[in-house]
Amino acid sequence: MEKGITLKKQSEKQLTQITATLPKDKQDYLNLNFKSKKLKDYEADDFKQLDIFLIALCKFIGISDVPELPHRKLIMSFLHENYSDFGKEEIERAINLALCFKLEVEDIKHYNKLTPQWIASILNKYKTHRGREILAYREMCEQYAESKRLKPSQADIDKSILKNIAISFKSYQADKGVIDYGNVFYSWLEEKGIL
């Protein structure tokens, strides 16, 4: 089995149980990452919504001349090609965090232009930050899975050792040889007061 847990295969219930214990901002990272539609899965209507978002973004951040549709299509193509693991909601969250100075971006100034470089600088920082949250989530998933694994009771362990002793005893009777690695059998029999 692969050491890391494949996140896409985590059940919705497990995601909910684990994220319920986290602060809201960490929950948002995980929910947006796992539940939102990604650019690689976008269809024409989704790209129309992304275009509307880009227009609104320009007005929101103070770009006086909104880029024409061909320029916006190039930006959407750039995003689709280079940030296909993001969705519109994550892009919006990343930009909002950067604008609130909660995401340390080297140059947040847009210089009255919506450029791929400006968007990429924000998304790259967000991706790094999101990656740390996802790694922490993976560790929590592993701990959660470990806690749910059935651990044998002492009675089951005793039954297993007794069964192995019986098998070894039959082997001893058949060819007069028995192997007790590290005196496991002897120690167990002594512990139980049989010897």
N, C-alpha and C positions, 0 to 999 in steps of 0.2 A: 504494500500500500504506500502511496506517495505520502511523504511526511506532512506536507502542508495540506490543509483541507481546501478542496476546490470550492471557492466561494459561490459560484453560480449554482452549485448543487445544494446549497444550504436551504433548508426549508423555510418557508415564510414564518412559521411558528417560532423556529429557532432564532431567526433574525429579530423578531419582535421581542422574544424573551431576553435576548442578550442586550439589544439596544435600549430596552426599558431601564436598564441600570445605568445608562450613560447620561452625561449632561446633554441638553438640547442641541447645542452646536455640533457635537459629535454624532448625535442621532441624525441630524440633517445631512452631514457628509455621507453617511452610510445609506440612508434612505434615497438620497439623490443618486448615488452611485449604483445602487442595486435595483431601484424601482423605476427610474426615469428612462424614457426611450432615448437611445443613443443615436448620434448623427448617422452612423453606419446603417441604421435601420429606418432612416427617414424616407418618407415618400413626398410627392409634390406638395401636398397640403401642409406637411410639416415644415418644408422649406419656406412656404409662404409665411407661416407663423414666425420662423426665424428671421425672415426679411422684415416683417413688421417690427420685431424686437430690435433689429439693427437700426431701423428708422427712429424708433422711440428712444433708443440708447443715444443716438446722435443728438437728439433734442434735449435729452436729460442731462448730458454732460457738457452741453453748451457748444456743440459744433454747429456753426451758423449755416454752412452749406452742406446739406445732407447729400452723401454720394449718390450718383445716378445708379439706376438699376444694374447696368453692366458691371460697375465697380462693386456693388453689393453682391452680385452673383460671384464675382471673383473671390470676395471675402468668404462667402459661404462655401465655395469650392475648396478654398484654402482650409477652412475649418473642417470640412468633411474629410479631406485628405490627411490632415495632420492631427486632428483631435476627434477622431471618429468615436472614441470611447467616452465623449462628453455628450450631454444633451443640452437643449436650450436652457433648461432650468439650472444646470450646473454652470453654464457659461454666465448666466445672469447672476448667480450667487457669487462666482469668482469676481466678477466685475464689481458687484456691490461691496464685497469685502475689501477689495483694493481701494475703492473710492472712500470707504470709511477708515482707511489706514489700518485695517485689521489683518491685512495681507501685505507683507513687506515687498513691494515692487520697486525696482530701482528708479524708474521714471514714470510716474503716473500721469504726467502732462501729455495731452493728446495733440497739442499745437494746432487745434482747429481742423484736424484730419482724423478720420477713422481708418487706421492702417492695420494690416495684418501683424506688423511688428508690435504695435501697442497691445493688441488683443493677445498675441502669443506670449508677451512678457507676463501678462496677468495669468493666463492659463497655465503656463509652465510653473509659476510659483504655486498656484492653486493645486496643480497636479502633485507637486512635491509634498505639500501639506496634506492633501487627501491621501497620498500613499502612506504616510505615517499613521493616519487614522485607520486605514484598512489593515495595515500590519498589526496594529494593536487589536483590531477586531478579529483577525485570524488567530492570534494568540488566545483571545477570549473564547473563540470557537473550539480550539483544541482543549482548553481547560474545561469547557462545558461538556464536550464529548467524553473527555476522560472521566468527569464526574458521573456521567450517565452509564458508563460501561459497568457491566456486572462484575463485581469482585467476588471471588468464591468465599463462602463462609468458612469458619474454622472446621465445622463438621464436614464440609465438602473436601477440604484439604486433608483432614484425617482419613476420610473414606478413600481418597485417591492414594495416599501413602500406604494404607492397609492393603489396597488392591495390588499395588506394586510389590509389597512385601510378599503377598501370596504368589504372585507371578515369579518372583525371585526364588521363593521356597520351592516351587514346582521345578524350576530350572535346576536348583541345587539337588533335588531328589533325582532328577534325570541324569545329570552328569557330574554331580559332586562339586560343582563350582558355583560360587555366588559372588557378585560384585556389588559392594556397597560403597558408592562414591562418597567420600567425605563422611563416612559413617552416618549417613542420613537415617537409614533404617534403625540402626542401633540407638542413635540419639532419640529418635521418636519413640521407640519402644521403652527406652529408659524414662523419658519424660512422662509417658502415660502410665508408668508403674508396672509395666508388663515384665520387664527384666529387673 
